[in-house]
Amino acid sequence: MAPTRCPACPDGMKGPGKYLCWGCWTGLSMAARRELKRRDRRAMARLQELYGQITAGVPLDEIRITT
């Protein structure tokens, strides 16, 4: 799989299987990253929550994953 555009920034490219580019990933809080790393049946809901907040314009360091 080829890299694709990062949904959180105009210039970043994210690798296959990654949610964000490295720069944006490190911009998330440790708590948000911890929740997004969990692999269970709620993983897709957490990803959708992340992308929903990005689309709504929530700054990366203010994103909270509650799912």
C-alpha positions as CSV (number, residue, x, y, z in Angstrom):
1,M,0.0,0.0,0.0
2,A,1.2,3.5,-0.8
3,P,1.2,6.4,1.7
4,T,-1.9,8.6,1.7
5,R,-2.5,12.1,2.8
6,C,-2.8,12.8,6.5
7,P,-6.3,14.0,7.3
8,A,-5.1,16.5,9.9
9,C,-2.6,18.5,7.9
10,P,-2.2,19.7,4.3
11,D,1.4,18.4,3.7
12,G,1.7,15.2,5.7
13,M,1.7,11.7,4.3
14,K,0.7,8.8,6.5
15,G,2.0,5.3,6.1
16,P,-0.2,2.2,5.5
17,G,-2.1,1.3,8.6
18,K,-1.4,4.6,10.3
19,Y,-4.2,7.1,11.4
20,L,-2.1,10.3,11.0
21,C,1.4,11.4,9.9
22,W,4.1,11.2,12.5
23,G,4.0,15.0,13.2
24,C,0.2,15.0,13.8
25,W,0.3,11.8,15.8
26,T,2.8,13.3,18.2
27,G,0.5,16.4,18.5
28,L,-2.2,14.3,20.1
29,S,-2.2,13.9,23.9
30,M,-0.7,10.8,25.4
31,A,-4.2,9.7,26.5
32,A,-5.6,10.0,23.0
33,R,-2.7,8.1,21.5
34,R,-3.1,5.4,24.2
35,E,-6.8,4.9,23.3
36,L,-6.2,4.9,19.6
37,K,-3.6,2.2,20.0
38,R,-6.0,-0.2,21.6
39,R,-7.0,-3.1,19.2
40,D,-10.5,-4.3,20.0
41,R,-14.0,-4.3,18.6
42,R,-14.3,-0.5,19.4
43,A,-11.2,0.5,17.4
44,M,-13.2,1.6,14.3
45,A,-15.5,3.8,16.5
46,R,-12.4,5.4,18.1
47,L,-10.9,6.1,14.6
48,Q,-14.2,7.6,13.5
49,E,-14.3,9.8,16.6
50,L,-10.7,11.0,15.9
51,Y,-11.5,11.9,12.3
52,G,-14.8,13.5,13.3
53,Q,-13.0,15.8,15.7
54,I,-10.4,16.6,13.1
55,T,-13.1,17.5,10.6
56,A,-14.8,19.7,13.2
57,G,-11.6,21.7,13.6
58,V,-10.7,20.5,17.1
59,P,-6.9,21.2,17.7
60,L,-4.9,18.0,17.9
61,D,-3.8,18.6,21.5
62,E,-7.5,19.1,22.5
63,I,-8.8,15.9,20.9
64,R,-10.3,13.5,23.5
65,I,-11.2,9.9,22.6
66,T,-14.2,8.7,24.7
67,T,-15.4,5.7,22.8
